[in-house]
Amino acid sequence: MTEPLIELKSISKSFGSHKVLDNVDLTIYREEALGIIGPSGTGKSTILRVIAGLLAPDEGEIYIQGVRREGLIEDGRQSLGIGMVFQQAGLFDSLTVEENVGFLLYQNSKLPRSRIRDLVKEKLEMVGLPGIADLYPAELSGGMRKRVSFARAIMSNPDNPKEGAEVLLYDEPTAGLDPIASTVIEDLIRCLQTTHGVCSTYAVVTHQDSTIRRTTDKLIFLYEGKVQWQGTVDEIYSTENPLIKQFISGSVEGPIQVLG
């Protein structure tokens, strides 16, 4: 079998006395569209941050293209670029769209401003938002802000293409959006993978049925800090696993404890 791009082995993470991840194994292969699902508070966003190198596990090992990662992403270079799209877009309110999308290039490259503006324009057109570079985040709808965050995540320096993101991690990309705006985001995730050939490998955390169906191929189900089930999108709608059946149906009756 092809070597995984990213491999997590026996990852555990606690916050205080609460164990969020408990001996989790996970692999992501090239050109894979992985969905991470499960009830709220079961470690889905935490595992994305561990993969991205923004959060260190308490126990376990992380391998990037077969090489063990030591510490956080800021502690050293790795051979694989990993981009993160945060749930709330994470834009800087005081910066224009252009400054947000081109932020890393303005901070870390020697490219002239005119070249960065051209690259920003290219990425904004790629996510379906031409002509908004001079606007501020407050002037955009929720769906537009999400797409701007996508443009920022896929921005790379043409002088150092290896620094660009080869893997994208999406944290609840359709949270808080109406069904139409959600469809736009879901189509964009797939379009970046297939049509534009940008970040053909990704993992997405979601609760939303349409996002599961439209953006993922393989799924893992997290509950009580553990991977309780994994399979394909088709299998999730036919499995007899009681955890999955309750989650998909939204029933309050079943093995998943309902708070309150």
KABEL-V169768 format. One record per pair of residues at least 24 apart in sequence whose C-alpha atoms are under 8 Angstrom apart, sorted by the first residue. I is the first residue (numbers start at 1). J is the second residue. D is the distance in whole Angstrom. If there is no record, write none. Layout:
# KABEL-V169768
i->[I,I]
j->[J,J]
d->[D,D]
This chain:
# KABEL-V169768
i->[2,3,3,3,4,4,4,4,4,5,5,5,5,5,5,6,6,6,6,6,6,7,7,7,7,8,8,8,8,8,9,9,9,10,10,10,11,11,11,11,11,12,12,12,12,13,13,13,14,19,20,20,20,21,21,21,21,21,22,22,22,23,23,23,24,24,24,25,28,29,30,30,31,31,31,31,32,32,32,32,32,32,33,33,33,33,33,33,33,33,34,34,34,34,34,34,34,34,35,35,35,35,35,35,35,35,35,35,35,36,36,36,36,36,36,36,36,37,37,37,37,37,37,37,38,38,38,38,38,39,39,39,39,42,42,42,42,43,43,44,44,45,45,48,48,52,52,52,52,79,80,80,80,80,80,81,81,81,81,81,81,82,82,82,82,82,82,83,83,83,83,83,83,83,84,84,84,84,84,85,85,85,85,85,85,85,85,86,86,86,86,86,87,87,87,87,87,88,89,89,89,89,90,91,91,91,92,93,93,93,94,95,95,96,96,96,96,96,97,97,97,97,97,97,97,98,98,100,101,101,101,101,101,101,102,102,103,105,105,109,119,120,120,123,123,123,123,124,124,126,126,127,127,142,142,143,143,143,143,146,146,147,154,154,165,166,166,166,166,167,167,167,167,167,168,168,168,168,169,169,169,170,170,170,170,171,171,171,172,172,172,172,173,173,173,174,174,174,175,182,183,186,186,186,187,187,189,190,190,209]
j->[29,29,65,66,28,29,30,65,66,29,30,63,64,65,66,51,62,63,64,65,66,62,63,64,66,51,60,61,62,63,60,61,62,59,60,61,57,58,59,60,61,57,58,59,60,57,58,59,58,225,46,224,225,46,47,224,225,226,224,225,226,60,225,226,225,226,227,227,203,201,200,201,193,200,201,202,200,201,202,203,217,218,201,202,203,204,215,216,217,218,202,203,204,216,217,218,219,220,203,204,205,206,212,215,216,217,218,219,220,203,204,205,206,219,220,221,222,205,206,207,219,220,221,222,207,221,222,223,247,207,222,223,247,222,223,224,225,222,225,205,222,171,205,169,171,82,83,84,169,162,162,163,165,166,167,162,163,164,165,166,167,164,165,166,167,168,169,153,154,165,166,167,168,169,153,168,169,170,171,149,150,153,168,169,170,171,173,149,170,171,172,173,170,171,172,173,175,146,145,146,148,149,149,137,145,149,137,136,137,138,136,136,137,133,134,135,136,137,132,133,134,135,136,137,148,133,134,152,148,149,151,152,153,155,152,155,152,156,157,157,155,151,155,151,152,154,155,148,151,151,196,151,188,176,177,177,181,182,185,173,185,185,198,199,199,198,199,200,201,199,200,201,202,203,199,201,202,203,202,203,204,202,203,204,205,204,205,206,204,205,206,207,204,205,206,206,208,211,206,211,210,211,214,215,214,215,215,214,215,248]
d->[8,7,7,7,6,4,7,6,7,5,6,8,6,5,7,8,7,6,5,6,8,6,5,7,8,8,7,6,5,6,6,5,6,7,5,7,6,7,6,4,7,6,6,5,6,5,5,7,7,7,8,7,5,8,8,8,4,6,8,5,6,7,8,7,8,6,6,8,8,7,7,6,8,5,4,8,7,5,6,8,7,8,6,5,6,8,7,5,5,6,6,5,6,6,6,5,6,8,6,5,6,7,7,8,5,7,6,5,6,7,6,5,7,6,5,6,7,6,6,6,7,6,5,6,7,5,5,6,7,8,8,7,7,6,5,6,6,7,6,6,7,6,7,7,8,6,7,7,8,8,8,8,7,6,8,7,6,5,4,5,6,8,5,6,5,6,7,5,7,5,8,6,5,6,6,6,5,6,8,6,6,7,7,6,5,6,7,8,7,5,8,8,8,5,5,6,7,8,6,5,8,5,7,7,8,7,8,7,6,7,7,6,8,7,6,6,5,7,7,5,6,6,6,7,7,5,6,7,7,7,6,4,8,7,7,7,8,8,7,7,8,8,8,5,8,8,7,7,6,8,8,6,7,8,7,7,6,8,7,7,8,7,7,7,6,7,5,7,7,5,7,5,5,8,6,7,5,7,6,5,6,8,6,5,6,6,5,7,7,5,5,7,8,8,7,8,8,8,8,8,8,6,6,6,8,8,7,8,6,8]
